[in-house]
Amino acid sequence: MSYTKVEIWQIARELVIDIHKMTLCKLPKFEMFEEGKQIRRSIKSVKSTIVEGYGRRRYKQKFIKFLIYAIASNDETTDHLETLFETESLTDQKLYYDLSERLDKLGKKIESIYQVS
């Protein structure tokens, strides 16, 4: 099975796309290179770390380690999103709540995998 079939990777992929688009279309220009750059990097790290962990899934401790890294990057992404919203760089309240909820669900799904493993 390919990592592309893994549900948490699929969710992370959708978030990468949506957050990337948000940073280019919904933020002031100066934020595209400040907080926008940081949030793009952190959400992409979630997706990439899931892939790397999946590649090491035969080694349980390494797999869990990478899932924990993915949760940490997911939390970082949430923090960047909150900063954008609280500083009013992101003014689209509906988009903020949608992304925030999806990040929360992704974090819970990742956590449930390594708790079972």
C-alpha positions in Angstrom: 0.0 0.0 0.0 1.2 3.5 -0.8 1.3 6.3 1.7 -1.1 8.1 -0.7 -3.8 5.7 0.5 -3.3 6.6 4.2 -6.2 8.8 5.5 -4.0 11.1 7.6 -1.8 11.8 4.5 -4.9 12.6 2.4 -6.2 15.0 5.0 -2.8 16.7 5.4 -2.5 17.0 1.6 -5.9 18.8 1.4 -4.8 21.1 4.2 -1.5 21.8 2.5 -3.3 22.9 -0.6 -5.9 25.0 1.2 -3.5 26.7 3.5 -1.1 27.4 0.6 -4.0 29.0 -1.3 -5.1 31.0 1.8 -1.6 32.5 2.2 -1.6 33.6 -1.4 -5.1 34.9 -1.6 -6.3 36.0 1.8 -3.3 37.6 3.5 -1.8 41.0 3.1 1.3 41.0 0.9 3.8 41.4 3.7 2.4 38.3 5.5 3.0 36.1 2.5 6.7 36.3 3.3 6.4 36.4 7.1 3.8 34.3 8.9 2.5 33.0 5.6 5.9 31.4 4.8 6.0 29.8 8.3 2.5 28.3 8.1 3.2 26.9 4.6 6.4 25.3 5.9 4.8 23.8 9.0 1.8 22.3 7.2 4.0 20.8 4.5 6.1 19.4 7.3 3.1 17.5 8.7 2.5 15.8 5.3 6.1 15.0 4.7 6.7 13.7 8.2 3.7 11.3 7.7 5.3 10.0 4.5 8.7 9.6 6.3 7.0 7.8 9.2 5.1 5.6 6.8 8.3 4.6 5.2 9.6 3.4 8.6 6.4 1.7 9.7 8.2 -1.7 10.0 10.1 -0.2 12.9 7.4 0.6 15.5 9.4 3.1 17.6 10.6 5.1 14.6 7.1 5.1 13.1 5.7 6.5 16.4 8.5 9.1 16.6 7.6 10.5 13.2 3.9 10.6 14.1 4.8 12.6 17.2 6.8 15.0 14.9 3.8 15.3 12.6 1.6 16.2 15.6 4.1 18.8 16.7 4.2 20.4 13.2 0.4 20.3 13.2 0.3 22.1 16.5 2.8 24.7 15.0 0.5 25.2 12.0 -2.4 25.8 14.4 -0.4 28.3 16.3 0.5 30.2 13.0 -3.1 30.2 12.0 -4.2 31.6 15.3 -1.6 34.3 15.1 -2.8 35.3 11.6 -6.3 35.5 12.8 -5.6 37.3 16.1 -3.5 39.9 14.4 -6.3 40.4 11.8 -4.0 39.5 8.9 -6.6 36.7 8.2 -10.0 38.3 8.4 -12.1 35.5 6.9 -13.6 34.1 10.0 -15.3 31.2 8.3 -12.1 30.1 6.7 -10.2 30.4 10.0 -12.7 28.2 11.8 -12.8 25.7 9.0 -9.0 25.3 8.8 -8.7 25.3 12.6 -11.3 22.5 13.0 -9.6 20.4 10.3 -6.2 20.8 11.9 -7.7 19.7 15.2 -9.3 16.7 13.6 -6.0 15.8 11.8 -4.1 16.0 15.1 -6.5 13.7 16.8 -6.4 11.2 14.0 -2.6 11.1 14.0 -2.6 10.8 17.8 -5.1 7.9 17.7 -2.8 6.0 15.3 0.3 6.1 17.5 -1.7 5.3 20.7 -2.9 2.1 19.1 0.5 1.2 17.6 
